[in-house]
Amino acid sequence: MNRSKTAAITTACVSMAVGAAAYMMAGNNTKNKAKKLRKATGRALRQVGEFIDNVSYMMK
């Protein structure tokens, strides 16, 4: 059961990353907006990574 939860969380994270990348590529190509979006996406991915680490620590 723990593996299915971990797989679901990993799938959600990968989906968010792919969605953010697709949004960046399809959106307006203004450098300023792209730079802000990359920065925000990086922050979000770091927070999701920390969340996954915390969840995996609690499952141990």
N, C-alpha and C positions, 0 to 999 in steps of 0.2 A: 504494500500500500504506500509506503514511503517513496518508493521509486516512481510510482505513478504521479504523486504530488510533485516530486522534483522534476519529472519530465514535463508536467504541465507548466510549471513555473519557468523552466528553461524555454519551452516553446513560446510562452507569452513574451519573454524577454527578446528572443530572436525576432518574433513578429514585430515588436515595437521598433527594434533597430532597423529592420528592413523597411517598415513603414516610414520611419523618419528619413531614411536614405532616399526612398522613392519620392517623398514629399520635397526634399531638397532638390532633387534632379528635375522634377516636373514643375516646380514653382517658379516664381519670378527670379530671374538671375541677377538681381541686384546684389553686388558684393557685400554690402553692409548687412542686408537681411540674411544672406547665406552665412556670413560670419557669426551673426547673433544666433542663428538656428543651430549651427555646429556647436557653439559654446553651450547652448541650452541642452542639446542632445547629449553632449558629453557629460554634463552634470546629471542628467536624468539616468544615463546608463550607469554612471558610478553609483548613484543612489540605489538603483535596482540591483546592482552587484552586491552592495552592502546588505540589502534586504535579503538576497539569496543566501549570503554568508550567514546572516543571523538566523534564518529559518533552518539552514542545514545544521547549524550549531545546536539549535533547540531540538532537532530530531535525533541527535546523538545520544 
